[in-house]
Amino acid sequence: MQIPDAIRIDSGVPDIREQIAALPNSAGIYLLEIAGKPPHLSSSVNLKRRLLRLLVADKNVQAPSLGRLRDALLGVQCWATGSRLESSLLLYSLAQKYYPGQERKRLRLRPPWFIGFNSPDLFPHLATLGRIPRQLNLIFGPFRTREVAQHYEEEIESLFQIRRCTEALTPSPDHPGCIYGEMKQCLRPCQSAVTREEYASEAKRVAEFLADNGTGMVSSLTIARDRAAGETEFELAAQLHKRIEKIKSVSGVRPEGIAEIHQLNGVAVTRGLAPFRFRLWPMLEGYWQEPVDLCIQAEAAQTKSLDQQLRETLTRACSMPQQVGDRLDGLALFLRWFHSSWRDGDWLPFKTLADLNYRKLVRAVSKMAKDAAQTVAQ
């Protein structure tokens, strides 16, 4: 995210209360430049109140530390923000600028985890990863913790008969095999029990499951179950029903917001600084794009429908995708916002812009506009 121009406060005047009072009533980021020390960078849900507490003395409270801070203060910069997501992304960009190489530690970012499926391998297997390898075609995430990713991986392995070992296989009938092969939970490619083509067919089913979290498989099995029941093949119908329930159980383990990393596209909608201004935050292939401002005027003043306005705005914003910055850190910021109790916006995923649910997007923006109108009326 590009850093906007800062609001500067002159710390040299005796009383800076008036300058702070002129700040917007919003969240924001502030930077204190202190003589002989690194700059102090932090955020607040109420920028004005935080700076008043830090820099303006209370008449009824004696604070020697405040005097020392004011004496050493060289300058104050601040940035007003309209949402927690904006504060998070802007704080990261500022940390990169003022603490290069330390931004992850400063913001206490936990790197995300992924599940990789090494499809170029002759006998692919699943693996939990803490990075995004270039040689893998299928990488799914981001997961908040390694434990969540591993649990989902283990559930998938219990559903299919792909191998769990990670060694480079040289199939041979003399290979000792493993317990999973003895339990009929692996096709035993190590012991040449199946051909490469047979194993590839099972691997394809795993890739299809990962792509849609099993929805396609459930749909086809449901049709087969209903057909079997209609033909009074109740034993087969019961087996298919049991399989469907198992797939649904595994699908339920996968958290929201997971996608194949090269198709991790979506847009976050948050409020802006002004009552009827909003911001769209596109993400393409796991990279945050620059935000887009959206102004919702009164209905009589609108020259275009909101649906058309959103389509044109997002088409322009996504016409030239940018892949800059650290994708892992960007996804860590996404996870922190998406799974937080303080999430202050909506997230709408899509594979392509044509797949975006614009009706849902219009409803989200309209609801925010309605809430803004009620706030202004009060």
N, C-alpha and C positions, 0 to 999 in steps of 0.2 A: 504494500500500500504506500502510495506517495504521501509524504508528510506535508500537510497544508501549512500555510503561514501561521505563525504563533501569535497569540495575543501577548504583548509584552507589558509588564508592570514595572514602573519606575520605582525601584526600592530605595532611591536616594532621598525621597521626600519624607518629611517627618511623619506624616500620616497617610497611609496608602489605602485607608478604608474606602474612600470614594472610588478609587480605581477598581478595587475588588467588587464593590457593590454594583459596578457597571457590567460585570460579567453576566452571561446568560444563566438562567436558573436551570442548570442541566448537569449531567455528569461530565467528566473530563479528565485530562492528563495535565500534570504540572511538573515543571522542572525548576529546581532551585540551584542557582549557581553560587557556590560557597567558596570563599577564598581558602586556598590551601587544601581543599578536599575535592574528591570527585563530585560531579553534579548529583543531586538527589532527584530521582525520577520515580513518580508514583501516579496512581489514579484514584479517583474518588467518585462516588455516586452523586455527590453534591459538591461541585468544584468550589463554588462561592463559600459555602460554610467551612470547607476544609482549609482554604487559604486564610479566612478570617481567624480561625482557631490557631493556625500556625504563625501568622504574621501580625496580628492585631491584638494588643493587650486588652484584657478585660479590666474594667475599672475596679472591680471588687476582688481581683486576684493578682497577687504578686508573682511574677514569673521571671526570675533572673535568666533562665535559659533562653527566653524569648529575646531579651536584650542582646545576649551574646549572638544569637542567630541573626538578628537584624544588623548588628555591627559587621558581621562577616559576609553578609549577603551582597553579592555582586549584581544579581539580576534574577528576574522571575519570568518564565515563559509558561504559557498555558494554552491548552487546546480544548474547546468545548466539543462534546460528542452527544449524539442523539440516542445511542444504544450501548448496551454492554458489549455487543459484538464489535462495534466500531471502536470502543475503548480498548478492547483486547488486541485488535489488529494494529491500531495506531501505537499502542504501548510497545508492541513487539518491534515495529519499525523504528521507533525512537530508541529502544534498547540496542538495536543493531547499530544505530548511528553513534550513540554515546558510550556504549559498552561492547564494542565489536568482539565477537567470539564468546561473549558471556551472556547473550540474550536468553538462552535456554535455561541457564542456571538462575539468572535474575528473576525470570518469570515462573520458575519452578515448573517448567513444561515436562510432562511425561511423554516420551516418544510413543507413537502408536505401534500396534502390532498388526501383522497380516498373515494370511494363509496363502501359500504359494502352491501351485500345481505344476510340476515341471514337465509340461507337455512335450518338449523336444526329446525327453528321455524315451528310450525304447520301452521302458516299463515305469510309467510315471507314478509318483507318490505325492502325498500331501506333506507340507512342512510348515511349521509356525516360524515366522520371520520377523525380525526387528528392523528390517530395511526393505528397500525395493530393488531387487537385483534386475539388472538390465537383460539378462539372458532368459528370464522367465516370461512367458506370454500371458499366463493367467495368475494374477495376484489379487486377492480379495481382502478388503478392509475398508476403513481402519477400525481395529478393535481397541478398546480402552486399555485392556491389560493382556498380558501373555496368557493368564489363566483362562480368560474368556475365549480367546482364540483357540487355545489347545482343547478346551471342552467341546467347541464346535467341530474341530477337526476330528476328535475321537468319536463324536456322534456320527459323523459322515462315514468314518471307517467302519463303524458297526453296521452301517446300512448297505455297504458295498463290499466287494471282495478284492479290493486293491491291496497291494502290499504296504506294510507299515515300516519295513526296514528302509534304510537310506543308503545302503552300500551300492556301489556300481556293480550291477549283476552280470555274472557270466553263467548263464543257465547250464546246468549239468544234472543228469539223473543222480549223480553221487553227492550233490549238495545236501548238507544235513537238514536244511529247512528250519522251521521254527514252530512254536506252539500254535500260532494262528493258522498255519496250514493244517496242523493236526486237528484243529477245532472246526475246520471247514469255513474259516473266516478269511481265507486268502486263496487266490487261485494258484498259488505256488509256482510262479514263473521261474523262481530260482532252481526248481527241480525239473524244469521243462514239462510241467504237468499241463500247460496250455501253450498254444502258439502265440506269436506276437500279435497276430490279428485278433485272436480271442481276447487277449488282455487289452488290446486297444479298444475293443468294443465296450468293455467294462469301464475303461478310463473315459471314454466318450460320455457314458451315462453319468459319471461323476462330474465332468465338466458341465453338462447340461443342468445337473442339479444345482451346482454352484451358481450358474448364470441366473436362475430365476428362483432359487431357494426352494426348489421342488414343486412349484405350482404346476408346471407342465406335466410332471410325472403324476401328480395327484389327479389332474384332470383326465389323463388317458386311462389311469387305473380305475377311476370312478365309472367311466363309460364301460370298461370291461366288466366291472363288478355288477353293474346294473343289467348288462346283457346276460351275464351268467345267472343272475337271480331270475330274470325273465324266462330263461330256458330251463329253470328248475335245477340248475347245477349249484345247489346250495353250498356244498363243500368247497368248491372253487370260489364262490362268491365270498364265503367266510375268510378264505385265505387272502383274497385280494383286499378285503376290508381290513384285515389285520395289517397288511402291508401299508395300506393308506394311513392308518393310525400311526404306524411307526414313522412314516415319512413326515407326517404333520408334527409329531413329537420332536423330530430332529430339526425341522424348519423353525419351530418355536424357540430353539436355543439361539438362533442368530439374532443379534441386536438390530435395531433400526439403523439406517444410515450406511449399511454395508453395500458395497458394489465392487465390480471388477475395476481396479484402480485406473485403467485407461478409459473407462466409461463412467468415472465418478464425476458426474455433472449435476449441477443443481443451482438454485438461486435462493438466497436468504432475503427476507423482507423485514426491514426494521423501520422504526420511526426516525425522522430527521430532527434537526434542531427546532424548526418552525412547526406550528401546529398542523399544517396541511402539507408538509413536505416529508417524503419518505425516501429510503435508500434501498436500492437493489444491489445485492452482493453476489455476482455470478462466480461459480466455481466450475472450471473446465479441466478434466483429466486430473483432478486433485490439486490444481493450482488456483488460488484466489486471483480473480481479475479485479481491475479497478472498479470501485463502486459507481453506481449510476444514480443520480438524483431524479426524483419524481415529484412533481407538484400536482396536487389534486385541487382544482378550483371548484367554485360553486357550479352546480349542474347547468345553470343558465349560461355560464361563461365557457363551458366546455365545447370545443370545436370538434373533438373526436371522442368516441366511446372509450371507456377505460380499458376495455379489452384490446382495442386497436392501438391505443397509446402504449400499453405494456408490450404488445407484440413488436411494434416498431422500435421501442427503446431497447429491448433485449436483443433484437436482431442486430442492431448497430453495435451494442456492447460486446457481442460474441462473434462479430464478423472477423476479427483479427485476434485470435487467442494468444495469450502471453504465457510463457512457461519460465517465469523468473522467480527467484527466491528459493528458499529451502522448502521443498514439498512436504517433508516430514514434519517440520515445525508448523507449517500451515495447516496440516491435517490434525496436529495436536491441538492447535487453537480451535479448530472446528469441533473436535470432540469435547473440549472443555465447555464450549458454548452449547452445543447440541444436547448434551446429556446433563446439563446443569439444571438445578431447580430455579435459577434466575434467568432462564432463557427468555429473551424479550422480543421474539420475532418468530416468523414461520420459515420452514425449510421445505422447498419443493424440488425433489430430484427429477432428473430426466436423462434419457439416453441421447436424444437429439432435441433441439428446440421444438420440432414438430410434435414430440411426445409430451411436452410440458402441459400440465393440466392448468390451462389458462383460466378456466372457470374457478378453480380453487384459488388461484393467484388473485383474481379479481375479488373474490370474497374476503381474502385475507387483507388486501389493501382497503377495501370498503369498510371492513370492521374497524381497522385502525383509524380511518377517516371519521367514522361515526364516533368513536371514543374521543378523538381530538375535538370534534364539534361539541360534545357534551362538556369537555374540560373547559373550552373557551366560554361556553354559555354560563358556566358556574363562576 
